[in-house]
């Protein structure tokens, strides 16, 4: 097996693979059926999660090699399970951008929206200082459907309300963009998820169901 990939390019972005841990086991998650591979990269960290310094060094190398539109916290795990690293990396990137070290890019967090529950506090004000855009994987229009499709771990069974609260707090916090997403072909009604996202003040993004690599 190839060495684990921590920072990888995909389309117009640089993606950061911080952790493989996640409190959900979504029925549509591709990390198991794709054997932790994505676009030729091995995202299996094998329990060795990178430090903020490691991530920043890899990002620096890539950002000097070629510009990107976005730097995205998104691997095969939930980034807010390593909140302190997200904050350290995001704030360092913002400081470097302000000093003119890199061409402009946005910093995006892809999350399941359980960050407040995971960290047992409201993390939105902290995130506001580190990221520009927040994408929340919502995927359901009610709690029963959310539990069925996202299959939360013990302790997170009632997390749907926390996800909605997180969306509302992000929408009010002044990020450049806050969006809730829904994967198609899962049984969820995208129109209903869109309406729920709008009620939380968020935009909507319908995602393609990924099956074949």
Kinemage of the C-alpha trace (Angstrom):
@kinemage 1
@onewidth
@group {chain A} dominant
@subgroup {mainchain}
@vectorlist {calphas} color= white
{ca unk a 1} P 0.000 0.000 0.000
{ca unk a 2} L 1.254 3.498 -0.821
{ca unk a 3} L 2.109 6.029 1.864
{ca unk a 4} L -0.879 7.912 3.329
{ca unk a 5} L -1.706 11.209 1.637
{ca unk a 6} L -2.224 14.215 3.910
{ca unk a 7} L -2.555 17.013 1.342
{ca unk a 8} L -3.853 16.312 -2.164
{ca unk a 9} L -4.981 18.261 -5.203
{ca unk a 10} L -8.433 17.758 -6.686
{ca unk a 11} L -9.842 19.979 -9.411
{ca unk a 12} L -9.134 23.575 -8.318
{ca unk a 13} L -8.468 22.853 -4.661
{ca unk a 14} L -5.971 21.555 -2.139
{ca unk a 15} L -7.573 19.095 0.271
{ca unk a 16} L -6.416 18.309 3.798
{ca unk a 17} L -6.856 14.778 5.166
{ca unk a 18} L -6.645 15.330 8.945
{ca unk a 19} L -8.324 12.250 10.381
{ca unk a 20} L -10.154 9.064 9.475
{ca unk a 21} L -12.318 9.289 12.600
{ca unk a 22} L -15.998 10.201 12.272
{ca unk a 23} L -19.041 9.833 14.563
{ca unk a 24} L -21.190 8.874 11.558
{ca unk a 25} L -21.121 5.833 9.295
{ca unk a 26} L -23.161 7.166 6.384
{ca unk a 27} L -24.778 4.647 4.060
{ca unk a 28} L -23.428 6.602 1.072
{ca unk a 29} L -19.865 7.067 2.364
{ca unk a 30} L -17.299 5.976 -0.210
{ca unk a 31} L -14.313 5.455 2.075
{ca unk a 32} L -15.111 1.785 2.737
{ca unk a 33} L -16.175 0.691 -0.732
{ca unk a 34} L -13.277 2.630 -2.271
{ca unk a 35} L -10.881 1.078 0.268
{ca unk a 36} L -9.781 4.503 1.574
{ca unk a 37} L -8.620 5.519 -1.918
{ca unk a 38} L -9.634 8.712 -3.709
{ca unk a 39} L -8.484 9.924 -7.128
{ca unk a 40} L -5.320 7.854 -6.877
{ca unk a 41} L -4.517 8.915 -3.327
{ca unk a 42} L -4.341 6.657 -0.278
{ca unk a 43} L -6.264 8.504 2.455
{ca unk a 44} L -5.826 5.776 5.069
{ca unk a 45} L -3.811 7.512 7.797
{ca unk a 46} L -3.401 4.212 9.667
{ca unk a 47} L -3.943 5.987 12.975
{ca unk a 48} L -1.097 8.466 12.405
{ca unk a 49} L -2.808 11.823 12.280
{ca unk a 50} L -0.703 14.762 11.036
{ca unk a 51} L 0.227 17.731 13.173
{ca unk a 52} L -0.568 21.322 12.192
{ca unk a 53} L 3.129 21.839 11.401
{ca unk a 54} L 3.186 18.849 9.038
{ca unk a 55} L 0.061 20.044 7.248
{ca unk a 56} L 1.355 23.602 6.882
{ca unk a 57} L 4.677 22.417 5.472
{ca unk a 58} L 2.921 20.312 2.830
{ca unk a 59} L 0.503 23.128 1.991
{ca unk a 60} L 3.354 25.611 1.655
{ca unk a 61} L 5.099 23.368 -0.852
{ca unk a 62} L 1.947 22.917 -2.941
{ca unk a 63} L 0.859 26.548 -2.782
{ca unk a 64} L 4.244 27.669 -4.084
{ca unk a 65} L 4.080 25.040 -6.835
{ca unk a 66} L 0.762 26.208 -8.311
{ca unk a 67} L -2.122 28.428 -7.144
{ca unk a 68} L -5.525 27.061 -6.107
{ca unk a 69} L -8.997 28.480 -5.645
{ca unk a 70} L -9.622 26.748 -2.331
{ca unk a 71} L -7.907 24.975 0.525
{ca unk a 72} L -10.389 22.470 1.916
{ca unk a 73} L -10.490 20.532 5.165
{ca unk a 74} L -11.894 17.313 3.737
{ca unk a 75} L -10.536 13.768 3.895
{ca unk a 76} L -12.062 10.482 4.975
{ca unk a 77} L -13.036 11.708 8.428
{ca unk a 78} L -14.669 14.573 10.326
{ca unk a 79} L -12.235 17.536 10.561
{ca unk a 80} L -13.783 19.019 13.713
{ca unk a 81} L -12.649 15.944 15.632
{ca unk a 82} L -9.270 17.686 15.324
{ca unk a 83} L -10.547 21.204 15.876
{ca unk a 84} L -7.300 22.603 17.279
{ca unk a 85} L -5.442 21.588 14.110
{ca unk a 86} L -8.154 23.075 11.880
{ca unk a 87} L -7.887 26.349 13.784
{ca unk a 88} L -4.088 26.416 13.802
{ca unk a 89} L -3.798 25.661 10.085
{ca unk a 90} L -6.609 27.979 9.021
{ca unk a 91} L -5.340 30.917 11.074
{ca unk a 92} L -1.772 30.410 9.845
{ca unk a 93} L -2.968 30.378 6.226
{ca unk a 94} L -4.956 33.554 6.753
{ca unk a 95} L -1.947 35.261 8.314
{ca unk a 96} L 0.259 34.166 5.410
{ca unk a 97} L -2.278 35.408 2.871
{ca unk a 98} L -2.500 38.775 4.632
{ca unk a 99} L 1.303 39.030 4.405
{ca unk a 100} L 1.154 38.342 0.666
{ca unk a 101} L 2.919 34.983 0.831
{ca unk a 102} L 0.327 33.225 -1.352
{ca unk a 103} L -2.077 34.164 -4.146
{ca unk a 104} L -5.679 34.537 -2.890
{ca unk a 105} L -7.746 31.446 -2.092
{ca unk a 106} L -10.687 30.570 0.118
{ca unk a 107} L -10.491 28.223 3.087
{ca unk a 108} L -13.383 25.776 3.271
{ca unk a 109} L -14.502 23.336 5.943
{ca unk a 110} L -16.471 20.260 4.885
{ca unk a 111} L -18.199 18.892 7.969
{ca unk a 112} L -21.062 16.710 9.179
{ca unk a 113} L -22.198 19.594 11.398
{ca unk a 114} L -21.619 17.776 14.680
{ca unk a 115} L -18.651 19.920 15.710
{ca unk a 116} L -20.393 21.563 18.658
{ca unk a 117} L -21.480 18.177 19.981
{ca unk a 118} L -18.038 16.669 19.420
{ca unk a 119} L -16.231 19.512 21.175
{ca unk a 120} L -18.925 20.156 23.795
{ca unk a 121} L -19.041 23.891 23.077
{ca unk a 122} L -20.045 26.376 20.397
{ca unk a 123} L -17.080 26.269 18.006
{ca unk a 124} L -18.535 28.627 15.395
{ca unk a 125} L -16.805 31.823 16.641
{ca unk a 126} L -13.471 29.992 16.575
{ca unk a 127} L -14.102 28.650 13.075
{ca unk a 128} L -14.929 32.139 11.873
{ca unk a 129} L -11.304 33.117 12.512
{ca unk a 130} L -9.931 30.175 10.514
{ca unk a 131} L -12.211 29.386 7.553
{ca unk a 132} L -14.195 31.352 4.986
{ca unk a 133} L -16.739 28.795 3.793
{ca unk a 134} L -18.618 26.024 5.620
{ca unk a 135} L -20.267 23.084 3.853
{ca unk a 136} L -22.442 20.894 6.062
{ca unk a 137} L -23.402 17.388 4.950
{ca unk a 138} L -27.078 17.450 5.981
{ca unk a 139} L -28.624 14.743 3.773
{ca unk a 140} L -31.973 14.504 5.553
{ca unk a 141} L -35.052 16.605 6.243
{ca unk a 142} L -35.998 15.053 9.585
{ca unk a 143} L -34.351 13.306 12.510
{ca unk a 144} L -35.586 9.804 11.722
{ca unk a 145} L -34.240 9.973 8.192
{ca unk a 146} L -30.970 11.481 9.436
{ca unk a 147} L -30.430 8.569 11.820
{ca unk a 148} L -31.237 6.043 9.114
{ca unk a 149} L -28.917 7.515 6.474
{ca unk a 150} L -26.057 8.849 8.605
{ca unk a 151} L -26.013 6.072 11.214
{ca unk a 152} L -24.553 8.089 14.113
{ca unk a 153} L -22.436 6.391 16.763
{ca unk a 154} L -23.685 5.982 20.349
{ca unk a 155} L -23.801 9.380 21.990
{ca unk a 156} L -24.682 11.130 18.741
{ca unk a 157} L -28.111 9.586 18.071
{ca unk a 158} L -29.839 12.885 18.855
{ca unk a 159} L -27.356 14.952 16.874
{ca unk a 160} L -29.766 16.140 14.193
{ca unk a 161} L -30.881 19.098 16.299
{ca unk a 162} L -27.240 20.004 16.926
{ca unk a 163} L -26.541 19.967 13.187
{ca unk a 164} L -29.417 22.362 12.517
{ca unk a 165} L -28.283 24.630 15.344
{ca unk a 166} L -24.745 24.588 13.933
{ca unk a 167} L -26.081 25.577 10.508
{ca unk a 168} L -28.052 28.468 11.997
{ca unk a 169} L -25.068 29.710 14.002
{ca unk a 170} L -22.794 29.526 10.947
{ca unk a 171} L -25.356 31.365 8.823
{ca unk a 172} L -25.449 34.166 11.378
{ca unk a 173} L -21.687 34.350 11.856
{ca unk a 174} L -20.739 36.070 8.615
{ca unk a 175} L -18.898 33.382 6.664
{ca unk a 176} L -18.560 34.032 2.932
{ca unk a 177} L -20.828 31.076 2.241
{ca unk a 178} L -22.662 28.476 4.316
{ca unk a 179} L -24.203 25.553 2.449
{ca unk a 180} L -26.011 22.358 3.381
{ca unk a 181} L -25.663 19.411 1.043
{ca unk a 182} L -27.669 16.335 0.153
{ca unk a 183} L -26.445 13.273 -1.734
{ca unk a 184} L -28.875 12.170 -4.417
{ca unk a 185} L -30.259 8.634 -4.826
{ca unk a 186} L -30.283 7.925 -1.071
{ca unk a 187} L -34.015 8.186 -0.461
{ca unk a 188} L -33.871 11.711 0.908
{ca unk a 189} L -35.950 14.388 -0.821
{ca unk a 190} L -33.542 17.069 -2.069
{ca unk a 191} L -36.339 19.631 -2.232
{ca unk a 192} L -37.201 19.036 1.438
{ca unk a 193} L -33.532 19.238 2.438
{ca unk a 194} L -33.197 22.454 0.431
{ca unk a 195} L -36.186 23.938 2.280
{ca unk a 196} L -34.729 22.925 5.641
{ca unk a 197} L -31.373 24.440 4.723
{ca unk a 198} L -33.094 27.685 3.734
{ca unk a 199} L -34.933 27.776 7.071
{ca unk a 200} L -31.509 27.668 8.741
{ca unk a 201} L -30.245 30.512 6.542
{ca unk a 202} L -27.994 28.274 4.427
{ca unk a 203} L -27.574 27.709 0.704
{ca unk a 204} L -28.110 24.259 -0.776
{ca unk a 205} L -25.842 21.942 -2.727
{ca unk a 206} L -27.019 18.644 -4.211
{ca unk a 207} L -24.178 16.136 -4.491
{ca unk a 208} L -23.857 13.223 -6.871
{ca unk a 209} L -24.055 9.740 -5.389
{ca unk a 210} L -20.611 8.249 -5.950
{ca unk a 211} L -20.481 4.550 -6.667
{ca unk a 212} L -17.887 3.517 -9.209
{ca unk a 213} L -14.404 4.926 -8.733
